[in-house]
Amino acid sequence: MEAFKVHVTFSNDDTMIEDHNESTLESALTRLLRGPAAMGGLISEVKVVDMLDCTVFLAQDNKIVFPST
């Protein structure tokens, strides 16, 4: 099972890293992009990095930057 690190940057420049796998990543992204902290403007960036240190997802200011749609 693939593992991911979710790097979260808050509006006050504090950071947090969460560990997730394929089965927990979707709910984590939903929480971080649509939850109360995101809606309140407290989260400025969410970046998902895979086991090979490749960025597989990036959202800034609640807008998806990568992959581009």
N, CA, C and O atoms as a printed pandas DataFrame, in Angstrom:
     atom_number atom_name residue_name chain_id  residue_number  x_coord  y_coord  z_coord
0              1         N          MET        A               1    0.847   -1.180    0.000
1              2        CA          MET        A               1    0.000    0.000    0.000
2              3         C          MET        A               1    0.890    1.240    0.000
3              4         O          MET        A               1    1.864    1.325    0.747
4              5         N          GLU        A               2    0.536    2.188   -0.846
5              6        CA          GLU        A               2    1.339    3.396   -0.969
6              7         C          GLU        A               2    1.111    4.332    0.222
7              8         O          GLU        A               2    0.002    4.427    0.748
8              9         N          ALA        A               3    2.158    5.007    0.629
9             10        CA          ALA        A               3    2.095    5.955    1.742
10            11         C          ALA        A               3    2.299    7.370    1.219
11            12         O          ALA        A               3    3.019    7.595    0.246
12            13         N          PHE        A               4    1.647    8.318    1.889
13            14        CA          PHE        A               4    1.724    9.718    1.505
14            15         C          PHE        A               4    1.970   10.578    2.732
15            16         O          PHE        A               4    1.543   10.239    3.835
16            17         N          LYS        A               5    2.655   11.685    2.537
17            18        CA          LYS        A               5    2.793   12.698    3.572
18            19         C          LYS        A               5    2.020   13.915    3.101
19            20         O          LYS        A               5    2.191   14.373    1.971
20            21         N          VAL        A               6    1.169   14.435    3.974
21            22        CA          VAL        A               6    0.392   15.629    3.659
22            23         C          VAL        A               6    0.990   16.775    4.471
23            24         O          VAL        A               6    0.944   16.778    5.701
24            25         N          HIS        A               7    1.550   17.742    3.756
25            26        CA          HIS        A               7    2.163   18.911    4.376
26            27         C          HIS        A               7    1.126   20.033    4.377
27            28         O          HIS        A               7    0.616   20.416    3.324
28            29         N          VAL        A               8    0.821   20.550    5.552
29            30        CA          VAL        A               8   -0.174   21.603    5.689
30            31         C          VAL        A               8    0.522   22.856    6.207
31            32         O          VAL        A               8    1.253   22.809    7.197
32            33         N          THR        A               9    0.288   23.974    5.527
33            34        CA          THR        A               9    0.794   25.262    5.985
34            35         C          THR        A               9   -0.404   26.128    6.342
35            36         O          THR        A               9   -1.340   26.280    5.558
36            37         N          PHE        A              10   -0.353   26.688    7.534
37            38        CA          PHE        A              10   -1.450   27.518    8.016
38            39         C          PHE        A              10   -1.185   28.986    7.692
39            40         O          PHE        A              10   -0.068   29.358    7.332
40            41         N          SER        A              11   -2.198   29.800    7.820
41            42        CA          SER        A              11   -2.095   31.214    7.461
42            43         C          SER        A              11   -1.082   31.969    8.324
43            44         O          SER        A              11   -0.599   33.027    7.922
44            45         N          ASN        A              12   -0.756   31.434    9.509
45            46        CA          ASN        A              12    0.251   32.078   10.365
46            47         C          ASN        A              12    1.642   31.475   10.153
47            48         O          ASN        A              12    2.547   31.697   10.958
48            49         N          ASP        A              13    1.811   30.702    9.054
49            50        CA          ASP        A              13    3.057   30.044    8.652
50            51         C          ASP        A              13    3.466   28.857    9.518
51            52         O          ASP        A              13    4.559   28.323    9.333
52            53         N          ASP        A              14    2.626   28.429   10.456
53            54        CA          ASP        A              14    2.874   27.167   11.155
54            55         C          ASP        A              14    2.678   26.035   10.154
55            56         O          ASP        A              14    1.943   26.176    9.177
56            57         N          THR        A              15    3.341   24.915   10.407
57            58        CA          THR        A              15    3.215   23.763    9.514
58            59         C          THR        A              15    2.877   22.506   10.298
59            60         O          THR        A              15    3.078   22.427   11.509
60            61         N          MET        A              16    2.360   21.533    9.572
61            62        CA          MET        A              16    2.011   20.239   10.162
62            63         C          MET        A              16    2.169   19.200    9.054
63            64         O          MET        A              16    1.903   19.488    7.888
64            65         N          ILE        A              17    2.597   18.000    9.416
65            66        CA          ILE        A              17    2.705   16.896    8.460
66            67         C          ILE        A              17    1.873   15.737    8.985
67            68         O          ILE        A              17    2.009   15.327   10.138
68            69         N          GLU        A              18    1.010   15.217    8.122
69            70        CA          GLU        A              18    0.192   14.054    8.457
70            71         C          GLU        A              18    0.607   12.894    7.570
71            72         O          GLU        A              18    0.923   13.090    6.396
72            73         N          ASP        A              19    0.610   11.692    8.118
73            74        CA          ASP        A              19    0.892   10.478    7.354
74            75         C          ASP        A              19   -0.421    9.814    6.967
75            76         O          ASP        A              19   -1.307    9.637    7.802
76            77         N          HIS        A              20   -0.540    9.446    5.687
77            78        CA          HIS        A              20   -1.758    8.810    5.194
78            79         C          HIS        A              20   -1.405    7.705    4.213
79            80         O          HIS        A              20   -0.286    7.631    3.705
80            81         N          ASN        A              21   -2.385    6.853    3.962
81            82        CA          ASN        A              21   -2.242    5.824    2.932
82            83         C          ASN        A              21   -3.366    6.003    1.920
83            84         O          ASN        A              21   -4.142    6.954    2.004
84            85         N          GLU        A              22   -3.446    5.095    0.976
85            86        CA          GLU        A              22   -4.442    5.208   -0.091
86            87         C          GLU        A              22   -5.875    5.288    0.436
87            88         O          GLU        A              22   -6.722    5.959   -0.154
88            89         N          SER        A              23   -6.138    4.614    1.530
89            90        CA          SER        A              23   -7.511    4.569    2.031
90            91         C          SER        A              23   -7.884    5.773    2.891
91            92         O          SER        A              23   -9.073    6.026    3.083
92            93         N          THR        A              24   -6.921    6.520    3.414
93            94        CA          THR        A              24   -7.244    7.664    4.270
94            95         C          THR        A              24   -6.981    9.016    3.609
95            96         O          THR        A              24   -7.375   10.053    4.143
96            97         N          LEU        A              25   -6.325    9.015    2.464
97            98        CA          LEU        A              25   -5.927   10.272    1.835
98            99         C          LEU        A              25   -7.123   11.108    1.375
99           100         O          LEU        A              25   -7.143   12.321    1.586
100          101         N          GLU        A              26   -8.099   10.487    0.762
101          102        CA          GLU        A              26   -9.239   11.238    0.238
102          103         C          GLU        A              26   -9.989   11.979    1.341
103          104         O          GLU        A              26  -10.327   13.152    1.180
104          105         N          SER        A              27  -10.250   11.308    2.451
105          106        CA          SER        A              27  -10.973   11.976    3.541
106          107         C          SER        A              27  -10.128   13.081    4.167
107          108         O          SER        A              27  -10.670   14.094    4.609
108          109         N          ALA        A              28   -8.810   12.899    4.210
109          110        CA          ALA        A              28   -7.932   13.943    4.743
110          111         C          ALA        A              28   -7.977   15.183    3.852
111          112         O          ALA        A              28   -8.056   16.306    4.352
112          113         N          LEU        A              29   -7.926   14.984    2.535
113          114        CA          LEU        A              29   -7.977   16.121    1.623
114          115         C          LEU        A              29   -9.326   16.831    1.698
115          116         O          LEU        A              29   -9.388   18.060    1.650
116          117         N          THR        A              30  -10.383   16.075    1.813
117          118        CA          THR        A              30  -11.712   16.685    1.960
118          119         C          THR        A              30  -11.756   17.543    3.215
119          120         O          THR        A              30  -12.252   18.669    3.180
120          121         N          ARG        A              31  -11.247   17.026    4.311
121          122        CA          ARG        A              31  -11.226   17.768    5.578
122          123         C          ARG        A              31  -10.379   19.027    5.464
123          124         O          ARG        A              31  -10.772   20.094    5.935
124          125         N          LEU        A              32   -9.208   18.898    4.833
125          126        CA          LEU        A              32   -8.281   20.028    4.769
126          127         C          LEU        A              32   -8.693   21.084    3.740
127          128         O          LEU        A              32   -8.300   22.244    3.863
128          129         N          LEU        A              33   -9.470   20.705    2.738
129          130        CA          LEU        A              33   -9.878   21.659    1.703
130          131         C          LEU        A              33  -11.295   22.176    1.875
131          132         O          LEU        A              33  -11.628   23.247    1.368
132          133         N          ARG        A              34  -12.144   21.422    2.592
133          134        CA          ARG        A              34  -13.547   21.819    2.726
134          135         C          ARG        A              34  -14.025   21.909    4.162
135          136         O          ARG        A              34  -15.175   22.271    4.410
136          137         N          GLY        A              35  -13.159   21.585    5.110
137          138        CA          GLY        A              35  -13.539   21.601    6.517
138          139         C          GLY        A              35  -13.565   23.004    7.100
139          140         O          GLY        A              35  -13.301   23.980    6.399
140          141         N          PRO        A              36  -13.885   23.101    8.385
141          142        CA          PRO        A              36  -14.008   24.406    9.041
142          143         C          PRO        A              36  -12.733   25.254    8.984
143          144         O          PRO        A              36  -12.815   26.467    8.791
144          145         N          ALA        A              37  -11.576   24.648    9.146
145          146        CA          ALA        A              37  -10.324   25.415    9.101
146          147         C          ALA        A              37  -10.091   25.995    7.713
147          148         O          ALA        A              37   -9.639   27.132    7.580
148          149         N          ALA        A              38  -10.398   25.220    6.683
149          150        CA          ALA        A              38  -10.241   25.708    5.306
150          151         C          ALA        A              38  -11.244   26.809    5.005
151          152         O          ALA        A              38  -10.890   27.824    4.405
152          153         N          MET        A              39  -12.481   26.620    5.413
153          154        CA          MET        A              39  -13.510   27.617    5.147
154          155         C          MET        A              39  -13.248   28.907    5.927
155          156         O          MET        A              39  -13.662   29.984    5.498
156          157         N          GLY        A              40  -12.571   28.804    7.059
157          158        CA          GLY        A              40  -12.224   29.978    7.856
158          159         C          GLY        A              40  -10.950   30.665    7.397
159          160         O          GLY        A              40  -10.531   31.656    7.994
160          161         N          GLY        A              41  -10.324   30.148    6.337
161          162        CA          GLY        A              41   -9.112   30.764    5.814
162          163         C          GLY        A              41   -7.867   30.487    6.626
163          164         O          GLY        A              41   -6.874   31.202    6.496
164          165         N          LEU        A              42   -7.900   29.451    7.470
165          166        CA          LEU        A              42   -6.759   29.148    8.334
166          167         C          LEU        A              42   -5.685   28.319    7.641
167          168         O          LEU        A              42   -4.548   28.273    8.110
168          169         N          ILE        A              43   -6.026   27.661    6.532
169          170        CA          ILE        A              43   -5.073   26.815    5.818
170          171         C          ILE        A              43   -4.679   27.515    4.524
171          172         O          ILE        A              43   -5.536   27.839    3.702
172          173         N          SER        A              44   -3.377   27.749    4.345
173          174        CA          SER        A              44   -2.930   28.438    3.130
174          175         C          SER        A              44   -2.388   27.484    2.070
175          176         O          SER        A              44   -2.415   27.809    0.883
176          177         N          GLU        A              45   -1.894   26.303    2.480
177          178        CA          GLU        A              45   -1.373   25.367    1.485
178          179         C          GLU        A              45   -1.513   23.935    1.980
179          180         O          GLU        A              45   -1.312   23.643    3.159
180          181         N          VAL        A              46   -1.864   23.045    1.050
181          182        CA          VAL        A              46   -1.913   21.605    1.295
182          183         C          VAL        A              46   -1.130   20.943    0.169
183          184         O          VAL        A              46   -1.456   21.109   -1.006
184          185         N          LYS        A              47   -0.092   20.188    0.538
185          186        CA          LYS        A              47    0.738   19.508   -0.462
186          187         C          LYS        A              47    0.835   18.037   -0.093
187          188         O          LYS        A              47    1.105   17.693    1.058
188          189         N          VAL        A              48    0.612   17.168   -1.078
189          190        CA          VAL        A              48    0.703   15.727   -0.876
190          191         C          VAL        A              48    1.943   15.221   -1.601
191          192         O          VAL        A              48    2.137   15.487   -2.787
192          193         N          VAL        A              49    2.780   14.487   -0.867
193          194        CA          VAL        A              49    4.030   13.945   -1.396
194          195         C          VAL        A              49    3.979   12.425   -1.255
195          196         O          VAL        A              49    3.600   11.901   -0.208
196          197         N          ASP        A              50    4.368   11.719   -2.335
197          198        CA          ASP        A              50    4.346   10.256   -2.287
198          199         C          ASP        A              50    5.649    9.699   -1.725
199          200         O          ASP        A              50    6.514   10.448   -1.270
200          201         N          MET        A              51    5.776    8.383   -1.762
201          202        CA          MET        A              51    6.941    7.708   -1.168
202          203         C          MET        A              51    8.239    8.031   -1.888
203          204         O          MET        A              51    9.316    7.864   -1.316
204          205         N          LEU        A              52    8.161    8.495   -3.139
205          206        CA          LEU        A              52    9.354    8.839   -3.909
206          207         C          LEU        A              52    9.669   10.334   -3.819
207          208         O          LEU        A              52   10.486   10.844   -4.585
208          209         N          ASP        A              53    9.021   11.034   -2.882
209          210        CA          ASP        A              53    9.177   12.479   -2.687
210          211         C          ASP        A              53    8.708   13.297   -3.873
211          212         O          ASP        A              53    9.208   14.398   -4.106
212          213         N          CYS        A              54    7.756   12.774   -4.621
213          214        CA          CYS        A              54    7.162   13.514   -5.731
214          215         C          CYS        A              54    5.868   14.175   -5.252
215          216         O          CYS        A              54    5.054   13.542   -4.580
216          217         N          THR        A              55    5.688   15.425   -5.594
217          218        CA          THR        A              55    4.446   16.117   -5.257
218          219         C          THR        A              55    3.351   15.600   -6.172
219          220         O          THR        A              55    3.473   15.671   -7.395
220          221         N          VAL        A              56    2.291   15.083   -5.589
221          222        CA          VAL        A              56    1.189   14.531   -6.377
222          223         C          VAL        A              56   -0.063   15.392   -6.286
223          224         O          VAL        A              56   -1.019   15.177   -7.032
224          225         N          PHE        A              57   -0.067   16.371   -5.371
225          226        CA          PHE        A              57   -1.213   17.268   -5.221
226          227         C          PHE        A              57   -0.739   18.523   -4.523
227          228         O          PHE        A              57    0.068   18.466   -3.595
228          229         N          LEU        A              58   -1.255   19.681   -4.985
229          230        CA          LEU        A              58   -0.933   20.953   -4.351
230          231         C          LEU        A              58   -2.131   21.870   -4.445
231          232         O          LEU        A              58   -2.672   22.093   -5.527
232          233         N          ALA        A              59   -2.543   22.402   -3.307
233          234        CA          ALA        A              59   -3.609   23.404   -3.257
234          235         C          ALA        A              59   -3.091   24.593   -2.459
235          236         O          ALA        A              59   -2.496   24.430   -1.394
236          237         N          GLN        A              60   -3.323   25.777   -2.982
237          238        CA          GLN        A              60   -2.947   27.008   -2.296
238          239         C          GLN        A              60   -4.167   27.901   -2.189
239          240         O          GLN        A              60   -4.884   28.115   -3.166
240          241         N          ASP        A              61   -4.395   28.421   -0.993
241          242        CA          ASP        A              61   -5.561   29.283   -0.741
242          243         C          ASP        A              61   -6.848   28.641   -1.231
243          244         O          ASP        A              61   -7.701   29.288   -1.839
244          245         N          ASN        A              62   -6.963   27.346   -0.948
245          246        CA          ASN        A              62   -8.165   26.552   -1.246
246          247         C          ASN        A              62   -8.425   26.386   -2.739
247          248         O          ASN        A              62   -9.551   26.085   -3.136
248          249         N          LYS        A              63   -7.406   26.576   -3.569
249          250        CA          LYS        A              63   -7.526   26.361   -5.008
250          251         C          LYS        A              63   -6.498   25.323   -5.452
251          252         O          LYS        A              63   -5.330   25.404   -5.073
252          253         N          ILE        A              64   -6.922   24.362   -6.242
253          254        CA          ILE        A              64   -6.021   23.312   -6.697
254          255         C          ILE        A              64   -5.082   23.881   -7.745
255          256         O          ILE        A              64   -5.510   24.429   -8.760
256          257         N          VAL        A              65   -3.781   23.736   -7.473
257          258        CA          VAL        A              65   -2.724   24.206   -8.375
258          259         C          VAL        A              65   -2.172   23.054   -9.199
259          260         O          VAL        A              65   -1.922   23.203  -10.395
260          261         N          PHE        A              66   -1.983   21.902   -8.558
261          262        CA          PHE        A              66   -1.449   20.721   -9.221
262          263         C          PHE        A              66   -2.173   19.489   -8.720
263          264         O          PHE        A              66   -2.317   19.352   -7.505
264          265         N          PRO        A              67   -2.627   18.601   -9.546
265          266        CA          PRO        A              67   -2.547   18.677  -11.002
266          267         C          PRO        A              67   -3.502   19.728  -11.532
267          268         O          PRO        A              67   -4.569   19.960  -10.964
268          269         N          SER        A              68   -3.111   20.356  -12.617
269          270        CA          SER        A              68   -3.973   21.386  -13.206
270          271         C          SER        A              68   -5.164   20.715  -13.859
271          272         O          SER        A              68   -5.063   19.622  -14.417
272          273         N          THR        A              69   -6.283   21.390  -13.777
273          274        CA          THR        A              69   -7.525   20.797  -14.319
274          275         C          THR        A              69   -7.877   21.377  -15.662
275          276         O          THR        A              69   -8.885   20.992  -16.256
